[in-house]
Amino acid sequence: MSSLESFPQLWLQIALIGVCLGVIVLLAEGLHRYTSTDPERVRKVVHIGTGNVILLAWWLNIPAWVGITASILASSVALLSYKFPILPGINSVGRKSWGTFCYALSIGILVAWFWSINQPEYAALGILVMTWGDGLAALIGQKFGKHPYQFGGSKKSWEGSSTMFLVSYAVSSLILLGVHGNIWQSWAVPLAVAIAATALEAFSWYGIDNLTVPVGSAAIAFFLTGLLLT
């Protein structure tokens, strides 16, 4: 009986997340169609906005199947949008990139992994490092990047990479402090996460950093925290 009673509540929670995602996508499409906003900035509206939904999923204790299903649907739409103009505001960046597909795929992988072991905070950490770190690094790098460098054929700036490091450290610290409290591990582990995330973001051919950064960051935080807390 309790499961039947919780069923409508679950759908209300799913509807809330759906509305949030819908508003973000509509905002991005509106910016693309009716303003002269740079396409990369339009993408970052979606990139940063949608990633924060993982916090709602974590706090509302949304079942894993919801996140996995959403990831599969979003990945499918992303693949179709490369061939058909389904979401031009999200993919029109003037360069070949699998970023949107990798973004959706990474969410499914992290939800499947960390929801199954009842540690969703690491999924949130990985996704938010990608969301805020990678998103702000790209914006700062484009606007203020005066000191470029090349890493494995990928062109970056020191300003953007510094932003990636600082934001990744801040995001990781906040999550680990919230979960484990003010212990030295909550400050030390984010340092390793930030270094790894910055390196993975620098090596970002065709948008694969939207997969390597969140999965790599979450994995490092998970294994290091487990090792240092035992």
Buried (B, 14 or more C-beta within 10 A) or exposed (E): EEEEEEEEEBEEBBEBBEEBBEEBBEBBBBBBEEEEBBBBBBBBBBBBBBBBBBBBBBEBEBBBEBBBBBBEEBBEBBBEBBEEEEBBBBBBBEEEBBBBBBBBBBBBBBBBBBBEEEBBBBBBBBBBBBBBBBBBBBBBBBEEBEEEEEEEEBEBBEBBBBBBBBBBBBBBBBBBBEBBEEEEBBBBBBBBBBBBBBBBBBBBEBBBBBBBBBBBBBBBBBEBBEEEEE
